[in-house]
């Protein structure tokens, strides 16, 4: 069975792109590859969003090229969190 990506999943694509699934519809998903703060001029021109995002489209027929890594509970989590488990605790 092919992995079915969901918004807020962190994925790696075999072409080297990795990031959070930002949007999903029947035909494709977008992967948030990078985020950077807008400069002041761009923010003043459109203050709805504080950041510029580079989104990459992955079409449904390419989902088998994705590897699920992790999920986040909220869109405000921008980095993956790794935990080291100490078996002696």
N, CA, C and O atoms as a GROMACS GRO file, in nm:
protein
  356
    1UNK      N    1   0.083  -0.119   0.000
    1UNK     CA    2   0.000   0.000   0.000
    1UNK      C    3   0.088   0.125   0.000
    1UNK      O    4   0.189   0.131   0.070
    2UNK      N    5   0.050   0.223  -0.078
    2UNK     CA    6   0.125   0.347  -0.089
    2UNK      C    7   0.096   0.439   0.028
    2UNK      O    8  -0.018   0.449   0.074
    3UNK      N    9   0.198   0.505   0.077
    3UNK     CA   10   0.182   0.604   0.184
    3UNK      C   11   0.091   0.716   0.136
    3UNK      O   12   0.107   0.766   0.025
    4UNK      N   13  -0.004   0.756   0.218
    4UNK     CA   14  -0.097   0.865   0.189
    4UNK      C   15  -0.061   0.985   0.278
    4UNK      O   16  -0.098   0.987   0.395
    5UNK      N   17   0.012   1.083   0.223
    5UNK     CA   18   0.056   1.195   0.306
    5UNK      C   19  -0.060   1.279   0.357
    5UNK      O   20  -0.165   1.290   0.293
    6UNK      N   21  -0.039   1.337   0.475
    6UNK     CA   22  -0.137   1.424   0.539
    6UNK      C   23  -0.070   1.559   0.572
    6UNK      O   24   0.051   1.566   0.590
    7UNK      N   25  -0.150   1.664   0.578
    7UNK     CA   26  -0.099   1.794   0.619
    7UNK      C   27  -0.034   1.778   0.758
    7UNK      O   28  -0.089   1.711   0.846
    8UNK      N   29   0.080   1.840   0.774
    8UNK     CA   30   0.162   1.838   0.896
    8UNK      C   31   0.248   1.713   0.911
    8UNK      O   32   0.309   1.693   1.016
    9UNK      N   33   0.254   1.628   0.810
    9UNK     CA   34   0.352   1.519   0.807
    9UNK      C   35   0.484   1.576   0.758
    9UNK      O   36   0.486   1.665   0.673
   10UNK      N   37   0.595   1.526   0.811
   10UNK     CA   38   0.727   1.559   0.760
   10UNK      C   39   0.769   1.445   0.669
   10UNK      O   40   0.769   1.329   0.711
   11UNK      N   41   0.804   1.477   0.544
   11UNK     CA   42   0.834   1.373   0.445
   11UNK      C   43   0.968   1.400   0.377
   11UNK      O   44   1.015   1.514   0.370
   12UNK      N   45   1.028   1.293   0.328
   12UNK     CA   46   1.145   1.300   0.242
   12UNK      C   47   1.105   1.241   0.107
   12UNK      O   48   1.047   1.133   0.100
   13UNK      N   49   1.136   1.313   0.002
   13UNK     CA   50   1.108   1.268  -0.134
   13UNK      C   51   1.238   1.215  -0.191
   13UNK      O   52   1.345   1.268  -0.160
   14UNK      N   53   1.231   1.113  -0.275
   14UNK     CA   54   1.354   1.050  -0.323
   14UNK      C   55   1.440   1.145  -0.407
   14UNK      O   56   1.558   1.117  -0.429
   15UNK      N   57   1.384   1.259  -0.453
   15UNK     CA   58   1.461   1.355  -0.532
   15UNK      C   59   1.542   1.451  -0.444
   15UNK      O   60   1.608   1.541  -0.495
   16UNK      N   61   1.536   1.431  -0.310
   16UNK     CA   62   1.616   1.513  -0.219
   16UNK      C   63   1.537   1.620  -0.146
   16UNK      O   64   1.587   1.678  -0.049
   17UNK      N   65   1.415   1.648  -0.190
   17UNK     CA   66   1.331   1.747  -0.122
   17UNK      C   67   1.277   1.687   0.007
   17UNK      O   68   1.234   1.571   0.008
   18UNK      N   69   1.279   1.765   0.114
   18UNK     CA   70   1.214   1.722   0.237
   18UNK      C   71   1.153   1.841   0.307
   18UNK      O   72   1.200   1.954   0.292
   19UNK      N   73   1.048   1.816   0.382
   19UNK     CA   74   0.983   1.923   0.455
   19UNK      C   75   0.844   1.882   0.500
   19UNK      O   76   0.804   1.766   0.486
   20UNK      N   77   0.770   1.980   0.554
   20UNK     CA   78   0.635   1.956   0.604
   20UNK      C   79   0.534   1.958   0.490
   20UNK      O   80   0.545   2.040   0.399
   21UNK      N   81   0.436   1.868   0.493
   21UNK     CA   82   0.325   1.874   0.398
   21UNK      C   83   0.241   1.994   0.438
   21UNK      O   84   0.187   1.999   0.548
   22UNK      N   85   0.230   2.091   0.348
   22UNK     CA   86   0.167   2.219   0.377
   22UNK      C   87   0.022   2.224   0.329
   22UNK      O   88  -0.062   2.289   0.392
   23UNK      N   89  -0.007   2.156   0.218
   23UNK     CA   90  -0.140   2.158   0.157
   23UNK      C   91  -0.164   2.023   0.091
   23UNK      O   92  -0.071   1.959   0.043
   24UNK      N   93  -0.291   1.981   0.089
   24UNK     CA   94  -0.327   1.856   0.023
   24UNK      C   95  -0.462   1.872  -0.046
   24UNK      O   96  -0.556   1.927   0.011
   25UNK      N   97  -0.470   1.822  -0.168
   25UNK     CA   98  -0.598   1.810  -0.238
   25UNK      C   99  -0.597   1.674  -0.309
   25UNK      O  100  -0.504   1.595  -0.288
   26UNK      N  101  -0.695   1.646  -0.391
   26UNK     CA  102  -0.702   1.514  -0.455
   26UNK      C  103  -0.587   1.489  -0.551
   26UNK      O  104  -0.542   1.375  -0.566
   27UNK      N  105  -0.539   1.592  -0.617
   27UNK     CA  106  -0.438   1.575  -0.722
   27UNK      C  107  -0.293   1.580  -0.674
   27UNK      O  108  -0.206   1.516  -0.732
   28UNK      N  109  -0.266   1.657  -0.566
   28UNK     CA  110  -0.127   1.677  -0.526
   28UNK      C  111  -0.119   1.726  -0.381
   28UNK      O  112  -0.220   1.760  -0.319
   29UNK      N  113   0.004   1.728  -0.330
   29UNK     CA  114   0.036   1.794  -0.204
   29UNK      C  115   0.142   1.899  -0.233
   29UNK      O  116   0.207   1.896  -0.338
   30UNK      N  117   0.160   1.992  -0.140
   30UNK     CA  118   0.276   2.080  -0.147
   30UNK      C  119   0.362   2.050  -0.025
   30UNK      O  120   0.312   2.028   0.085
   31UNK      N  121   0.492   2.051  -0.047
   31UNK     CA  122   0.590   2.027   0.058
   31UNK      C  123   0.661   2.160   0.085
   31UNK      O  124   0.717   2.221  -0.006
   32UNK      N  125   0.659   2.203   0.210
   32UNK     CA  126   0.723   2.328   0.250
   32UNK      C  127   0.873   2.302   0.263
   32UNK      O  128   0.920   2.249   0.364
   33UNK      N  129   0.945   2.338   0.160
   33UNK     CA  130   1.088   2.307   0.153
   33UNK      C  131   1.173   2.406   0.232
   33UNK      O  132   1.273   2.368   0.294
   34UNK      N  133   1.134   2.534   0.231
   34UNK     CA  134   1.207   2.634   0.310
   34UNK      C  135   1.115   2.750   0.346
   34UNK      O  136   1.016   2.777   0.279
   35UNK      N  137   1.151   2.816   0.455
   35UNK     CA  138   1.075   2.932   0.506
   35UNK      C  139   1.176   3.038   0.547
   35UNK      O  140   1.279   3.008   0.608
   36UNK      N  141   1.145   3.162   0.512
   36UNK     CA  142   1.230   3.274   0.557
   36UNK      C  143   1.142   3.394   0.588
   36UNK      O  144   1.037   3.411   0.524
   37UNK      N  145   1.181   3.475   0.682
   37UNK     CA  146   1.102   3.594   0.714
   37UNK      C  147   1.100   3.691   0.596
   37UNK      O  148   1.199   3.706   0.525
   38UNK      N  149   0.986   3.756   0.576
   38UNK     CA  150   0.977   3.857   0.473
   38UNK      C  151   1.058   3.980   0.515
   38UNK      O  152   1.070   4.010   0.633
   39UNK      N  153   1.112   4.050   0.415
   39UNK     CA  154   1.174   4.179   0.448
   39UNK      C  155   1.062   4.280   0.472
   39UNK      O  156   0.945   4.253   0.441
   40UNK      N  157   1.096   4.395   0.526
   40UNK     CA  158   0.995   4.492   0.568
   40UNK      C  159   0.906   4.538   0.453
   40UNK      O  160   0.785   4.552   0.470
   41UNK      N  161   0.964   4.561   0.336
   41UNK     CA  162   0.886   4.608   0.221
   41UNK      C  163   0.783   4.504   0.178
   41UNK      O  164   0.667   4.539   0.154
   42UNK      N  165   0.822   4.379   0.170
   42UNK     CA  166   0.728   4.274   0.132
   42UNK      C  167   0.621   4.253   0.238
   42UNK      O  168   0.506   4.225   0.205
   43UNK      N  169   0.659   4.266   0.364
   43UNK     CA  170   0.561   4.251   0.471
   43UNK      C  171   0.459   4.363   0.466
   43UNK      O  172   0.340   4.339   0.486
   44UNK      N  173   0.502   4.485   0.441
   44UNK     CA  174   0.409   4.597   0.430
   44UNK      C  175   0.316   4.582   0.311
   44UNK      O  176   0.200   4.622   0.317
   45UNK      N  177   0.365   4.523   0.203
   45UNK     CA  178   0.283   4.502   0.083
   45UNK      C  179   0.176   4.396   0.106
   45UNK      O  180   0.068   4.402   0.046
   46UNK      N  181   0.205   4.298   0.192
   46UNK     CA  182   0.109   4.191   0.222
   46UNK      C  183   0.135   4.142   0.363
   46UNK      O  184   0.216   4.052   0.385
   47UNK      N  185   0.066   4.202   0.458
   47UNK     CA  186   0.092   4.171   0.598
   47UNK      C  187   0.014   4.050   0.650
   47UNK      O  188   0.018   4.020   0.769
   48UNK      N  189  -0.055   3.980   0.561
   48UNK     CA  190  -0.130   3.860   0.602
   48UNK      C  191  -0.032   3.750   0.648
   48UNK      O  192  -0.059   3.679   0.745
   49UNK      N  193   0.079   3.738   0.577
   49UNK     CA  194   0.178   3.635   0.608
   49UNK      C  195   0.310   3.702   0.645
   49UNK      O  196   0.351   3.800   0.582
   50UNK      N  197   0.377   3.649   0.746
   50UNK     CA  198   0.504   3.706   0.791
   50UNK      C  199   0.624   3.644   0.720
   50UNK      O  200   0.734   3.700   0.723
   51UNK      N  201   0.603   3.528   0.655
   51UNK     CA  202   0.715   3.455   0.596
   51UNK      C  203   0.692   3.428   0.448
   51UNK      O  204   0.578   3.421   0.401
   52UNK      N  205   0.804   3.414   0.376
   52UNK     CA  206   0.802   3.361   0.239
   52UNK      C  207   0.827   3.212   0.248
   52UNK      O  208   0.911   3.167   0.327
   53UNK      N  209   0.755   3.134   0.169
   53UNK     CA  210   0.771   2.989   0.169
   53UNK      C  211   0.802   2.940   0.028
   53UNK      O  212   0.746   2.988  -0.070
   54UNK      N  213   0.893   2.843   0.021
   54UNK     CA  214   0.918   2.773  -0.104
   54UNK      C  215   0.844   2.640  -0.094
   54UNK      O  216   0.880   2.553  -0.015
   55UNK      N  217   0.739   2.625  -0.175
   55UNK     CA  218   0.657   2.504  -0.175
   55UNK      C  219   0.683   2.425  -0.302
   55UNK      O  220   0.690   2.482  -0.411
   56UNK      N  221   0.698   2.295  -0.288
   56UNK     CA  222   0.723   2.206  -0.402
   56UNK      C  223   0.602   2.116  -0.418
   56UNK      O  224   0.552   2.059  -0.321
   57UNK      N  225   0.554   2.102  -0.542
   57UNK     CA  226   0.437   2.019  -0.570
   57UNK      C  227   0.480   1.874  -0.591
   57UNK      O  228   0.576   1.847  -0.663
   58UNK      N  229   0.407   1.783  -0.527
   58UNK     CA  230   0.425   1.639  -0.546
   58UNK      C  231   0.289   1.583  -0.586
   58UNK      O  232   0.194   1.586  -0.506
   59UNK      N  233   0.279   1.531  -0.709
   59UNK     CA  234   0.151   1.481  -0.759
   59UNK      C  235   0.120   1.343  -0.701
   59UNK      O  236   0.209   1.268  -0.661
   60UNK      N  237  -0.008   1.312  -0.698
   60UNK     CA  238  -0.058   1.189  -0.637
   60UNK      C  239   0.016   1.065  -0.687
   60UNK      O  240   0.048   0.975  -0.609
   61UNK      N  241   0.044   1.060  -0.815
   61UNK     CA  242   0.112   0.942  -0.871
   61UNK      C  243   0.257   0.930  -0.825
   61UNK      O  244   0.322   0.830  -0.853
   62UNK      N  245   0.309   1.032  -0.754
   62UNK     CA  246   0.446   1.029  -0.703
   62UNK      C  247   0.453   0.998  -0.553
   62UNK      O  248   0.562   0.996  -0.496
   63UNK      N  249   0.339   0.976  -0.489
   63UNK     CA  250   0.338   0.951  -0.345
   63UNK      C  251   0.421   0.830  -0.305
   63UNK      O  252   0.471   0.824  -0.193
   64UNK      N  253   0.437   0.733  -0.396
   64UNK     CA  254   0.519   0.616  -0.363
   64UNK      C  255   0.668   0.650  -0.354
   64UNK      O  256   0.748   0.567  -0.310
   65UNK      N  257   0.706   0.772  -0.394
   65UNK     CA  258   0.844   0.818  -0.384
   65UNK      C  259   0.870   0.892  -0.252
   65UNK      O  260   0.982   0.938  -0.227
   66UNK      N  261   0.768   0.904  -0.167
   66UNK     CA  262   0.780   0.975  -0.040
   66UNK      C  263   0.807   0.879   0.075
   66UNK      O  264   0.758   0.766   0.076
   67UNK      N  265   0.885   0.926   0.170
   67UNK     CA  266   0.909   0.852   0.294
   67UNK      C  267   0.855   0.935   0.410
   67UNK      O  268   0.894   1.050   0.427
   68UNK      N  269   0.765   0.877   0.488
   68UNK     CA  270   0.712   0.944   0.607
   68UNK      C  271   0.820   0.945   0.714
   68UNK      O  272   0.882   0.842   0.742
   69UNK      N  273   0.842   1.062   0.775
   69UNK     CA  274   0.943   1.075   0.880
   69UNK      C  275   0.877   1.101   1.016
   69UNK      O  276   0.908   1.035   1.115
   70UNK      N  277   0.786   1.198   1.020
   70UNK     CA  278   0.730   1.241   1.148
   70UNK      C  279   0.602   1.321   1.121
   70UNK      O  280   0.568   1.347   1.006
   71UNK      N  281   0.533   1.359   1.227
   71UNK     CA  282   0.417   1.449   1.219
   71UNK      C  283   0.431   1.556   1.325
   71UNK      O  284   0.498   1.537   1.426
   72UNK      N  285   0.365   1.668   1.301
   72UNK     CA  286   0.359   1.773   1.403
   72UNK      C  287   0.213   1.794   1.441
   72UNK      O  288   0.123   1.769   1.361
   73UNK      N  289   0.192   1.841   1.562
   73UNK     CA  290   0.056   1.862   1.612
   73UNK      C  291   0.000   1.997   1.569
   73UNK      O  292  -0.122   2.014   1.564
   74UNK      N  293   0.087   2.093   1.538
   74UNK     CA  294   0.043   2.227   1.505
   74UNK      C  295   0.131   2.286   1.396
   74UNK      O  296   0.248   2.249   1.382
   75UNK      N  297   0.076   2.378   1.319
   75UNK     CA  298   0.154   2.443   1.213
   75UNK      C  299   0.260   2.536   1.270
   75UNK      O  300   0.348   2.581   1.197
   76UNK      N  301   0.252   2.565   1.399
   76UNK     CA  302   0.348   2.655   1.461
   76UNK      C  303   0.479   2.586   1.495
   76UNK      O  304   0.578   2.652   1.528
   77UNK      N  305   0.481   2.455   1.487
   77UNK     CA  306   0.606   2.379   1.506
   77UNK      C  307   0.681   2.385   1.374
   77UNK      O  308   0.633   2.333   1.273
   78UNK      N  309   0.798   2.446   1.374
   78UNK     CA  310   0.871   2.464   1.248
   78UNK      C  311   0.985   2.366   1.231
   78UNK      O  312   1.034   2.347   1.119
   79UNK      N  313   1.029   2.303   1.340
   79UNK     CA  314   1.141   2.209   1.332
   79UNK      C  315   1.096   2.073   1.384
   79UNK      O  316   1.009   2.063   1.470
   80UNK      N  317   1.158   1.970   1.330
   80UNK     CA  318   1.132   1.837   1.385
   80UNK      C  319   1.198   1.828   1.521
   80UNK      O  320   1.305   1.885   1.542
   81UNK      N  321   1.136   1.756   1.611
   81UNK     CA  322   1.189   1.737   1.746
   81UNK      C  323   1.234   1.593   1.758
   81UNK      O  324   1.156   1.500   1.736
   82UNK      N  325   1.360   1.574   1.793
   82UNK     CA  326   1.414   1.440   1.813
   82UNK      C  327   1.433   1.415   1.962
   82UNK      O  328   1.478   1.503   2.036
   83UNK      N  329   1.398   1.298   2.004
   83UNK     CA  330   1.415   1.261   2.143
   83UNK      C  331   1.515   1.146   2.153
   83UNK      O  332   1.515   1.054   2.071
   84UNK      N  333   1.600   1.153   2.253
   84UNK     CA  334   1.693   1.044   2.282
   84UNK      C  335   1.635   0.974   2.406
   84UNK      O  336   1.619   1.036   2.511
   85UNK      N  337   1.606   0.848   2.392
   85UNK     CA  338   1.548   0.772   2.501
   85UNK      C  339   1.660   0.704   2.578
   85UNK      O  340   1.743   0.633   2.520
   86UNK      N  341   1.663   0.726   2.709
   86UNK     CA  342   1.761   0.662   2.796
   86UNK      C  343   1.698   0.537   2.854
   86UNK      O  344   1.605   0.547   2.935
   87UNK      N  345   1.744   0.419   2.815
   87UNK     CA  346   1.682   0.294   2.862
   87UNK      C  347   1.705   0.270   3.011
   87UNK      O  348   1.641   0.182   3.069
   88UNK      N  349   1.794   0.346   3.074
   88UNK     CA  350   1.822   0.327   3.217
   88UNK      C  351   1.726   0.404   3.306
   88UNK      O  352   1.735   0.395   3.429
   89UNK      N  353   1.634   0.480   3.248
   89UNK     CA  354   1.539   0.558   3.328
   89UNK      C  355   1.412   0.482   3.349
   89UNK      O  356   1.321   0.532   3.415
   0.00000   0.00000   0.00000
